[in-house]
Amino acid sequence: MPGERPMARTAAEWIARLNADERTVDDEQAFRAWIAADPAHAADFERATDIWALVPGTDAAMRPVPVPVPVPAPVRSLSRRRMIAACAGTLVVGGGGMAMMQTAMAGTRYRTGIGEQRQLTLPEGSTLFLDADTDVRVLASASRRRLWLERGRVALTVKPTVVPFAIDAGRGSFVAGSGRFDVRRDNDDRLAMTALAGQADVAIDGGQRHLAAGQRIRTDAADAVQVDRPDAETTQAWQSGRAAFHDDRLDAVAAEANRYSLTRLVIADPHTAALRVSGMYRMGDNVALGQALSQLLSVPVRQVDDRVLLGG
């Protein structure tokens, strides 16, 4: 593209070398030295891996196939398809060739349904715990560690290694070192990330911040960015089937509860929706939760088929 520096061939060579079965400690030390030698090397390496994340057919559920490499005619700007084709020849390096590259950089999608949680150990050794109603895509290898959070919540324990773990979550992105992190992305694109242990660099809404251990960064209802220090036990309560609320609107409580139960908690009128709730509640049984909230807030509750109606 006009104005961009050519991508160094060594970036592509490092992708193949670090993913090879015969990779050695000397290879890893040489990679660190190459990254440290020039600030542009890290950008080249990131750009190379991002290109391969875009290549059609790199879903882990699909068998990788070679991609033809046409010779593009001169143009002022390259489309996504032509950019991939133009770079493909540069990225094909000896040994496994393009099929190996596609396999190494394939993203795997993981989803959980309503009320479902899932524990995963990633190929490079990090662990991932998915909350209910969560959708992520993950690239995890010795040279590439990246997670795309489409929606939901994850607890990520990052294994120490030379390659940081990058997290994309819509309007925000995070680059984390080793440690434990809690990341959430709601359907309205509100975000929250807590560094339970370890540190992360954060880019959100055009701003750059550093997140230290114990800190949380989040966007509130007014889309303002806030940094605070939440209680660690409260932050991790969802992993044991509980949810903590602090002066939250009842309709927000219902939305959270409905991630864990097929019996829907429904707020019957606007006045009831605006009532405030605090406390720790067990998730998964919306009938019991509805009765508890009815007593707490002094509002009527009734069950109609697969719905529990509060208020009205």
C-alpha positions as CSV (number, residue, x, y, z in Angstrom):
1,M,0.0,0.0,0.0
2,P,1.2,3.6,-0.7
3,G,3.3,4.9,2.1
4,E,3.8,1.6,3.8
5,R,7.3,0.0,4.2
6,P,7.7,-3.4,2.5
7,M,7.2,-6.3,4.8
8,A,10.5,-7.9,5.7
9,R,10.8,-11.5,4.5
10,T,12.3,-12.5,7.9
11,A,8.9,-11.9,9.6
12,A,7.4,-14.7,7.5
13,E,10.4,-16.8,8.1
14,W,10.1,-16.4,11.9
15,I,6.5,-17.5,11.8
16,A,7.5,-20.8,10.1
17,R,10.6,-21.2,12.2
18,L,8.9,-20.8,15.6
19,N,6.1,-23.1,14.6
20,A,8.4,-25.9,13.4
21,D,8.6,-29.2,15.3
22,E,12.4,-28.8,15.5
23,R,12.3,-25.4,17.1
24,T,15.0,-25.0,19.7
25,V,15.9,-22.7,22.6
26,D,18.5,-21.1,20.4
27,D,15.7,-20.3,17.9
28,E,13.7,-18.5,20.7
29,Q,16.8,-16.6,21.8
30,A,17.5,-15.5,18.2
31,F,13.9,-14.4,17.8
32,R,14.2,-12.2,20.9
33,A,17.4,-10.7,19.5
34,W,15.7,-10.0,16.1
35,I,12.7,-8.3,17.8
36,A,15.1,-6.2,20.0
37,A,17.3,-5.2,17.0
38,D,14.7,-2.9,15.3
39,P,11.4,-1.5,16.5
40,A,10.0,-2.2,13.1
41,H,10.5,-6.0,13.4
42,A,7.7,-6.4,15.9
43,A,5.3,-4.5,13.6
44,D,6.4,-6.7,10.6
45,F,5.9,-9.8,12.6
46,E,2.4,-8.7,13.8
47,R,1.5,-7.6,10.3
48,A,2.5,-11.0,8.8
49,T,0.5,-13.0,11.3
50,D,-2.6,-10.7,10.9
51,I,-2.5,-11.3,7.2
52,W,-2.6,-15.0,7.7
53,A,-5.5,-14.6,10.2
54,L,-7.5,-13.1,7.2
55,V,-6.7,-15.8,4.6
56,P,-9.9,-17.6,3.5
57,G,-10.0,-21.2,4.7
58,T,-8.0,-20.7,7.9
59,D,-10.9,-21.9,10.1
60,A,-9.5,-24.8,12.2
61,A,-12.6,-26.9,11.2
62,M,-11.6,-26.7,7.5
63,R,-8.8,-28.5,5.8
64,P,-6.2,-26.1,4.7
65,V,-5.7,-25.8,0.9
66,P,-3.1,-23.9,-1.1
67,V,-4.1,-20.4,-2.2
68,P,-3.2,-19.4,-5.8
69,V,-0.9,-16.4,-6.1
70,P,-1.9,-14.3,-9.0
71,V,0.2,-11.4,-10.2
72,P,-1.7,-8.2,-9.4
73,A,-1.9,-5.4,-11.9
74,P,-0.6,-2.0,-10.7
75,V,-3.4,-0.2,-8.7
76,R,-3.5,2.8,-6.4
77,S,-4.8,0.7,-3.5
78,L,-5.2,-3.1,-2.8
79,S,-8.4,-4.8,-1.9
80,R,-8.3,-7.2,1.0
81,R,-8.3,-10.2,-1.4
82,R,-5.5,-8.8,-3.5
83,M,-3.4,-7.7,-0.5
84,I,-3.4,-11.3,0.7
85,A,-2.5,-12.7,-2.7
86,A,0.3,-10.1,-3.1
87,C,1.8,-11.1,0.3
88,A,1.3,-14.9,-0.1
89,G,4.4,-15.4,-2.2
90,T,6.5,-13.6,0.4
91,L,5.0,-15.7,3.2
92,V,5.6,-19.1,1.6
93,V,8.8,-20.4,3.1
94,G,10.5,-23.7,2.8
95,G,9.4,-26.9,4.5
96,G,5.7,-26.9,5.2
97,G,4.9,-24.2,2.6
98,M,1.5,-22.4,2.5
99,A,-0.5,-25.3,3.9
100,M,1.6,-25.4,7.0
101,M,1.3,-21.7,7.4
102,Q,-2.5,-21.8,7.2
103,T,-2.6,-24.6,9.7
104,A,-0.3,-22.8,12.1
105,M,-2.2,-19.6,12.0
106,A,-5.7,-21.0,11.9
107,G,-8.2,-19.5,14.4
108,T,-10.4,-21.8,16.4
109,R,-13.9,-20.6,17.5
110,Y,-15.3,-21.6,20.8
111,R,-18.9,-20.8,21.9
112,T,-21.0,-21.5,25.0
113,G,-24.8,-21.5,25.2
114,I,-27.2,-20.2,27.8
115,G,-26.1,-21.6,31.2
116,E,-23.0,-23.4,29.8
117,Q,-19.5,-22.7,31.0
118,R,-16.3,-24.3,29.5
119,Q,-12.7,-24.8,30.6
120,L,-10.0,-24.9,27.9
121,T,-6.2,-25.4,27.8
122,L,-4.8,-23.7,24.7
123,P,-2.1,-25.4,22.6
124,E,0.7,-23.1,24.0
125,G,-0.2,-23.8,27.6
126,S,-2.5,-20.9,28.7
127,T,-5.9,-21.7,30.0
128,L,-9.3,-20.1,29.2
129,F,-12.5,-20.3,31.1
130,L,-15.6,-19.3,29.1
131,D,-18.7,-17.9,30.8
132,A,-22.2,-18.6,29.6
133,D,-23.3,-17.1,26.2
134,T,-19.8,-16.4,25.2
135,D,-18.2,-16.4,21.7
136,V,-14.4,-16.2,21.1
137,R,-11.9,-17.0,18.4
138,V,-8.4,-18.0,19.4
139,L,-5.0,-18.2,17.8
140,A,-2.5,-19.9,20.2
141,S,0.9,-21.1,19.2
142,A,4.6,-20.5,20.2
143,S,4.7,-17.4,18.0
144,R,1.1,-16.1,17.9
145,R,-1.2,-15.6,20.8
146,R,-4.4,-13.7,20.2
147,L,-8.0,-13.9,21.3
148,W,-11.0,-12.2,19.7
149,L,-13.9,-11.7,22.2
150,E,-17.1,-11.3,20.2
151,R,-19.3,-11.3,23.2
152,G,-19.5,-12.7,26.8
153,R,-16.8,-13.1,29.4
154,V,-13.6,-15.1,29.8
155,A,-11.1,-15.8,32.5
156,L,-7.6,-16.0,30.9
157,T,-4.5,-17.4,32.6
158,V,-1.5,-16.5,30.4
159,K,1.4,-18.8,30.5
160,P,4.8,-17.0,30.7
161,T,6.5,-16.8,27.3
162,V,8.4,-14.4,25.0
163,V,5.2,-13.7,23.0
164,P,2.6,-11.5,24.7
165,F,-1.1,-12.4,24.6
166,A,-3.3,-9.9,22.6
167,I,-7.0,-9.6,23.2
168,D,-9.4,-7.8,20.8
169,A,-12.8,-6.9,22.1
170,G,-14.4,-4.5,19.7
171,R,-13.7,-0.9,20.9
172,G,-10.9,-2.0,23.1
173,S,-7.7,-4.1,22.8
174,F,-5.3,-5.5,25.4
175,V,-1.8,-6.8,25.3
176,A,-1.1,-8.9,28.4
177,G,1.9,-10.5,29.9
178,S,1.8,-13.6,32.1
179,G,-0.9,-13.5,34.7
180,R,-4.6,-13.9,35.3
181,F,-7.2,-11.6,33.6
182,D,-10.9,-11.3,33.5
183,V,-12.4,-9.8,30.3
184,R,-16.0,-9.0,29.5
185,R,-17.8,-7.6,26.4
186,D,-21.5,-7.0,26.6
187,N,-23.9,-7.0,23.6
188,D,-24.0,-3.1,23.7
189,D,-20.2,-3.2,23.3
190,R,-19.4,-2.1,26.9
191,L,-16.1,-3.6,28.1
192,A,-14.4,-4.5,31.3
193,M,-10.9,-6.0,31.9
194,T,-9.5,-6.8,35.3
195,A,-5.8,-7.7,35.9
196,L,-6.2,-10.1,38.8
197,A,-2.5,-10.9,38.6
198,G,0.0,-9.5,36.1
199,Q,-0.1,-6.4,33.9
200,A,-1.5,-5.3,30.5
201,D,-1.4,-2.4,28.1
202,V,-4.8,-1.2,27.1
203,A,-6.0,0.7,24.0
204,I,-9.6,1.8,24.4
205,D,-11.6,4.6,22.6
206,G,-8.4,6.1,21.3
207,G,-6.6,6.3,24.6
208,Q,-3.6,4.3,25.9
209,R,-3.4,3.0,29.5
210,H,-1.3,0.6,31.5
211,L,-3.3,-1.8,33.7
212,A,-1.5,-2.9,36.9
213,A,-2.3,-6.0,39.0
214,G,-5.6,-5.5,40.9
215,Q,-6.9,-2.8,38.6
216,R,-9.9,-2.9,36.3
217,I,-10.7,-0.7,33.3
218,R,-14.2,-0.5,32.0
219,T,-16.7,1.6,30.1
220,D,-19.8,2.7,32.0
221,A,-23.4,3.3,30.9
222,A,-22.4,6.8,29.7
223,D,-19.5,5.3,27.7
224,A,-16.9,7.0,29.9
225,V,-13.7,5.0,30.6
226,Q,-13.1,4.3,34.3
227,V,-10.2,2.7,36.2
228,D,-10.8,1.2,39.7
229,R,-9.8,-1.6,42.0
230,P,-12.7,-4.1,42.4
231,D,-12.9,-6.9,45.0
232,A,-11.2,-10.0,43.5
233,E,-13.7,-12.4,45.0
234,T,-16.6,-10.5,43.5
235,T,-14.9,-10.3,40.1
236,Q,-14.5,-14.1,40.0
237,A,-17.9,-15.0,41.5
238,W,-19.3,-15.9,38.1
239,Q,-16.8,-18.8,37.9
240,S,-18.7,-20.5,40.7
241,G,-22.2,-19.8,39.4
242,R,-22.9,-16.5,41.3
243,A,-23.3,-12.9,40.2
244,A,-22.5,-9.8,42.3
245,F,-24.5,-6.6,41.9
246,H,-23.9,-3.1,43.3
247,D,-26.7,-0.7,42.9
248,D,-27.6,-2.1,39.5
249,R,-30.9,-1.5,37.7
250,L,-33.3,-4.5,37.9
251,D,-33.5,-4.8,34.1
252,A,-29.6,-5.1,34.0
253,V,-29.9,-7.8,36.7
254,A,-32.5,-9.6,34.6
255,A,-30.3,-9.5,31.5
256,E,-27.4,-11.0,33.4
257,A,-29.6,-13.7,34.9
258,N,-31.0,-14.6,31.5
259,R,-27.5,-15.6,30.4
260,Y,-27.7,-18.6,32.8
261,S,-31.3,-19.8,32.5
262,L,-33.7,-20.7,29.7
263,T,-36.5,-19.6,31.9
264,R,-36.5,-15.9,31.2
265,L,-36.7,-13.2,33.9
266,V,-38.9,-10.5,32.5
267,I,-39.5,-7.0,33.9
268,A,-43.2,-6.2,33.4
269,D,-43.1,-2.4,33.6
270,P,-40.7,0.6,33.3
271,H,-41.0,1.6,37.0
272,T,-39.9,-1.9,38.2
273,A,-37.1,-1.9,35.6
274,A,-35.5,1.2,37.3
275,L,-35.4,-0.4,40.8
276,R,-31.9,-0.9,42.2
277,V,-30.3,-4.2,43.4
278,S,-27.2,-5.0,45.4
279,G,-25.9,-8.3,46.7
280,M,-24.6,-11.7,45.6
281,Y,-27.1,-14.1,43.9
282,R,-26.9,-17.7,42.7
283,M,-27.5,-17.9,38.9
284,G,-29.2,-20.6,36.9
285,D,-32.6,-20.7,38.7
286,N,-34.6,-17.7,37.6
287,V,-37.7,-18.9,39.4
288,A,-35.9,-18.8,42.8
289,L,-34.2,-15.6,41.8
290,G,-37.5,-13.9,40.9
291,Q,-39.0,-14.9,44.2
292,A,-36.0,-13.5,46.1
293,L,-36.1,-10.2,44.2
294,S,-39.8,-9.9,44.7
295,Q,-39.3,-10.1,48.5
296,L,-36.3,-7.7,48.4
297,L,-38.1,-5.0,46.2
298,S,-41.7,-5.6,47.3
299,V,-42.9,-6.2,43.8
300,P,-45.3,-8.9,42.6
301,V,-43.9,-12.0,40.8
302,R,-45.7,-14.6,38.7
303,Q,-44.6,-17.4,36.3
304,V,-46.2,-17.7,32.9
305,D,-44.9,-20.8,31.0
306,D,-41.1,-20.3,30.6
307,R,-41.1,-16.7,31.9
308,V,-40.9,-15.2,35.4
309,L,-42.6,-11.8,35.4
310,L,-41.5,-9.2,38.0
311,G,-43.8,-6.1,38.6
312,G,-46.8,-5.0,36.7
